[in-house]
Amino acid sequence: MKKAWLKKLLLAGETIFGLILALVIIVSVFPLLPPFKNYYHSRTVLTGSMEPKIPKGSVVINQWTDQKKLKVGDVITYQHPTDKTIIYITHRVVKIDKTGLLFRFETKGDVNPAADFNLVTQASIEGKVILMIPLIGYLIEFFKTPVGFVLLIALPLLIFIFKQTRDVWQMWKKRQKRNKTAKRKTHKIPVVMLLAFAFLAARVSFVTYASFTSGQAAMTGV
């Protein structure tokens, strides 16, 4: 009973872990594939400025969108350059300033009391948010660390090795049982054949003796 329960628990854990891992890989890799490259991006939201619409630790999928198609209320991800790095910010468009062919967007986090200081142009916009996946961003950020990277490779590999070893062990045990059964059968077969041969020999001897006796009786008139 305990073994069956443990097997079910292990299977459920493997299934859940496999699904989460597959989702992490898909979210991380698909923007790099040729059909989606430069048109789709995935980013992890590390702050709570867009809660509850986009909780902290979520992953957003951004689709490149022409500035003419953006409107007030859309959530966009844009680059905010600093002295050393480029920070990606995901905020909502609250105002659009059109000056000829130039569009400048004023953005704001839903929980922030004021709008962002800098206006955003098309050159800084990575894309419009089209999908949000909660919590998965924590795993993606963890897998970016050395420990997470090792677990991403080592843990599935260990599970695979364990399953393969278990399957090989079970196959070997079944083969050993079949070999023992075959040996027992091979020992039984000669005994059965000897018994059958002895029975047939006795039968033939009896029939021959009976025929010979009846023939002798007929000849002597008994």
Disulfide bonds with the S-S distance in Angstrom:
none
